[in-house]
Amino acid sequence: MLYHFSRAIYREIARDIRAACGHDARAAHAQVLRACEQTVQRLANDRHYFAKPARTLFSDVRMHFPMSAQARVWQVISAHVAAADEELSRQPPQNLDLDGNPLVCRATTRRGTPCQRAPLPHNGYCPSHQHLAETEHTTVLAA
């Protein structure tokens, strides 16, 4: 579904990839592509816990680029990740992840099992666990 974003990032930065840390060029290209795909997949599946996806992807791949290319790589990554995030925010909630599995609430029940109710699209918690989303925000502000 959103793999065209990860492939677009990879295609634009692939020409600058160099082998690093004793890896050959093929391994470096494979690692960069895998990092792009994982970032886009995590963005699609867990947007609420992925605060800085562009920064995370850049940190994962920057060792494969010379210093002279890193500014351009950052611009490409940040532009494409922002576009993917915008597209995700425009899509109606389908209550399915990228693999077609139903989404479930992020909370845990008193018995220690995951809550099986469907989450609301704006924060990933079901209506019974909305109070947890409010305390997350308060905890972040207090820290």
N, C-alpha and C positions, 0 to 999 in steps of 0.2 A: 504494500500500500504506500508507504512513505520511503521505500528504498530508493526512489529516484532522487531524493535529497542526499542520501549518503553517497550514491554513485556520482552525483554532480560535484559534491565536495571533492571526492577522490579524483575525478577526471581533471578538475582545475588545478589541483596541487601535485598531481603525480609526476609531472615533468621535473619537479625540484627535489624529489625524494632521492636521498643518497644512503648508501649503506652505512650503518653505525654500529658501534659496539661489537665488532667482529661478525656481524650478520652480512649475508650477501644481499644483493639488490632485490632479488625476488622475495626474500623473507621480509625485507623492509617494506616493500610494496604491500605484501599480504598483511603485515601488522597495521599499516595505515588504513587499509581498506576495512579490516576487522574493527578497528577503533571507530571509524566513521559509522559503520553499520550498528555497532553496539550503542553508540550515542543516540542515534536516531530512534532505535528501538526502545531505549530507556526513556527517551523524551515522549514517545507515544504511549508507553505503558505506565509511566510513573512521573508525570509532569509535576506533581505536587511536592515530591521529594527531590527533584532535580533542579536546584536553584540556578546553577550556572553551567548549562550544558556546553556552551561554546568554549568556556575556559577549561572545562574538564577535557574536552576533545583536544584542544590545543596542547594542554599539558601532556596528554598521552602520546602525541605524535611529533612534538617539536624537536625531539632528538634526531629525527630522521631528515631534518632540513638544515641547510647551512644558515648561518646568521643573516646573510644577505637576503634570504627568501622568507624569513619568519614573519616580517610585517605583512607581506602579501598573503601568506598562508593564514594569518590571523584574520585578515579582512575577509577572505573567502569563507572561512569557517563561520565567523560571526554572522555574515550576511545569509548564508544558507541555513544555519540553525534558526535564525530569527524568522526566515520564511517558513520553515517547517513548523515552528511554534505557532505562527500566525495561521497556517492552514489547519493545524490541529484545533485551534480555538474556534475556527469557523465551522468545523464539522459538528453535526448533531451527535449527542452522546448515544452510543450504540450498546453500551454495557458489555463490550467485548474487547479483549486485548488484541494485539496484532496477530497472535496465533489462533484467534477464534475462541479462546476460553472466556467464560463469563467473569466479569469483574466482581470482586467481593469486597466488603467493607475492610478497612485497614485495622480495625479494632480487634481486640481479643476478649472473649467472654470471661466471666468470673471463673469458669472451669479451666481456663487456659487454652481453649480451642479458638481458632479463628472464627470471627463472625461470618456467617454465610449469607447475610442480606446484601442486596444490591446497593452500591454506594451512590450518593448524589454526585453529579459531575463536577461540581465546583470545588470539592475538597477530598473526595474519596472515602467519606464516612457515610454510613446509613443514617436515617433520621434518628434512630435511638442513640447514636454515638456522636451527634453533632457537638456535644459539649467538649469532646476531646480535641476537636479542631480549634475551638476557642482557646483551650488551655495551651495548645501548641504555639499559637500566635503570641500569647502572653509570656510563655517561657522564653521564646526567642527574643522578645523585646526586653525582658528582664536580664538576659545574659549579655 
